[in-house]
Amino acid sequence: MTKTIFAAAALAALPALAWAWRAQNRHEVHDLGQGVFEVVSEVGAGAGDYWCGAGDYAIAALRTPANQRIYIWKPLGPSVSRPGRKAVQFALTPPQGADTSVGLSLAVKRAGDNLTAAMARNYCYDRVEDRVWHD
């Protein structure tokens, strides 16, 4: 009985990292509830890396169709799930009152910016050759 209690306590003490879903580009994705998920930065992350994480999570984990739009819910800022790190929050529905017009550049600085899940996931393939040569 005490072993069971100890094991449960040890599991509860694990950091959020243990419960993160990993995108193809190794970025952590955390479900924040109410349809919002957070892609946490890695060193040197750019806008395409965040979109890759969001698109990969939407298609692989949430099983959304490729043409489903993904919206920035909360732009690049402090992570909720990993204090001390940067993150972008995404959702499959736009934030209320956000401008959802499609911009001309790839960014993660404006709530309402959006891409289809397929287009977002395509950013995962930008650095495939880097992983092949450096892993």
C-alpha positions in Angstrom: 0.0 0.0 0.0 2.8 2.5 0.9 4.5 1.7 -2.4 1.4 2.6 -4.3 1.1 5.9 -2.4 4.8 6.7 -2.9 4.4 5.9 -6.7 1.4 8.2 -7.0 3.2 11.0 -5.1 6.2 10.6 -7.3 4.1 10.8 -10.5 2.3 13.9 -9.2 5.7 15.6 -8.6 6.8 15.1 -12.2 7.2 18.4 -14.1 4.8 19.4 -16.8 7.5 18.4 -19.3 6.6 14.7 -18.7 3.1 15.3 -19.9 3.9 17.4 -23.0 3.1 16.2 -26.5 6.2 16.5 -28.8 5.8 18.0 -32.3 8.0 16.8 -35.1 10.4 19.6 -34.5 10.7 18.6 -30.8 8.7 21.6 -29.5 6.5 20.8 -26.5 2.8 21.3 -26.9 0.6 21.5 -23.8 -3.2 21.4 -23.8 -4.3 24.3 -21.7 -8.0 23.3 -21.8 -11.0 25.0 -23.3 -9.6 24.4 -26.8 -6.4 26.3 -26.3 -2.9 24.7 -26.6 0.5 26.1 -26.1 3.6 25.6 -28.2 6.7 26.2 -26.0 9.9 27.5 -27.5 13.2 25.8 -28.1 16.5 27.7 -28.4 16.6 29.6 -31.7 12.9 29.1 -32.4 11.2 31.2 -35.1 7.7 31.8 -36.2 7.8 28.7 -38.5 8.7 26.5 -35.5 5.7 27.6 -33.5 3.4 27.0 -36.5 5.0 23.6 -37.1 4.2 22.6 -33.5 0.6 23.9 -33.8 -0.1 22.2 -37.1 1.5 18.9 -36.2 -0.4 18.8 -32.9 -3.7 19.8 -34.6 -3.4 17.0 -37.2 -1.7 14.2 -35.3 -3.0 14.6 -31.8 -6.4 16.4 -32.3 -7.1 14.6 -35.6 -8.3 17.8 -37.2 -8.8 18.0 -41.0 -5.9 19.5 -43.0 -8.1 22.5 -44.0 -9.0 23.4 -40.4 -7.8 26.8 -39.6 -5.5 27.3 -36.5 -5.6 30.7 -34.8 -3.1 32.5 -32.6 -5.0 32.8 -29.3 -2.3 34.6 -27.4 0.9 35.8 -29.2 4.5 35.1 -28.3 5.0 35.7 -24.6 5.8 34.0 -21.3 4.8 30.4 -21.2 1.9 29.3 -18.9 3.0 25.7 -18.8 6.8 26.2 -18.6 7.7 29.2 -16.5 10.9 31.0 -17.8 10.3 30.0 -21.4 8.5 31.7 -24.3 5.4 30.3 -26.0 2.5 30.9 -28.3 -1.0 29.8 -27.6 -3.2 28.5 -30.4 -6.8 27.4 -30.8 -9.1 26.0 -33.6 -11.4 29.0 -33.0 -10.4 32.6 -33.2 -10.3 34.8 -30.1 -13.4 36.9 -29.7 -13.0 40.3 -31.5 -9.6 39.4 -33.1 -8.8 40.4 -36.7 -8.6 37.2 -38.6 -7.6 38.6 -42.0 -4.7 36.7 -43.5 -1.4 38.7 -43.2 1.4 38.8 -45.7 4.1 37.6 -43.5 4.6 34.7 -41.1 4.6 35.9 -37.6 3.4 34.9 -34.1 2.8 38.4 -32.7 -0.9 39.0 -33.4 -3.9 37.3 -31.9 -6.2 36.1 -34.7 -3.4 35.4 -37.3 -4.2 32.0 -38.8 -3.1 29.2 -41.1 -4.7 25.9 -42.2 -3.4 23.0 -40.2 -1.7 21.6 -43.3 0.1 24.9 -44.1 1.2 25.2 -40.5 2.5 21.6 -40.4 4.4 22.2 -43.6 6.8 24.4 -41.6 7.9 21.1 -39.9 9.7 20.1 -43.1 11.8 23.3 -43.4 14.5 21.9 -41.1 14.4 18.2 -42.0 17.8 18.4 -43.6 19.2 20.0 -40.4 18.0 17.1 -38.3 19.4 14.6 -40.7 22.9 16.1 -40.7 23.1 17.0 -37.1 21.3 14.2 -35.2 
